[in-house]
Amino acid sequence: MAGNPRNGRPYRRLTAQQRALRLPCWWCGHDIDYRITGEQAKRSSWAFTLDHATPISLGGSLLDPANARSAHRRCNSARGNRVAQGPQRASRRW
């Protein structure tokens, strides 16, 4: 029986690559506090999580970088498995 694919090396590598980009939350547009790591990140609403544009439950790829997005933990959780894009925002950061 295979383990959880989110614990595997390819998933951890994709998460690290996305984190290294230091992008704002793709859902709300606000900056993510990338200093929050480890156990603290599991409890913080403002910590980075890897989100997927097309949710895994709806057929999105777990490991495709084109499906990976940076999100706050709270935004990722609130979004659930909806496919809709985040709120409209300015095309550049002011």
Phi, psi and omega in degrees: 000130180283150178281184178294121182298339179284351175263357184280162181300316180300320179292317178297323178295315178298318178299316179295320179295318180292318178300320182297338179288337178055041181279157173289168178298126182289344182271310184257343178087356181272157180297148176259140178275093183286355177285341180281117181221176174061216182299326180298324181295332179289340182252347185267130177292337187260005180284160176290137166224153175275120178252166179236128181304311172257113184306146179302321182294343180250018175099003178290153181279130178294324190248005180279118179302332179290343179261353184275139178220149174273135180211156169291152176302317182292322179292318179299315180293318181293326181291327181064226180250027176288148181267339185308147177290163177294176180298152178294139178214171180303152182286347176219161181279132182264000000 
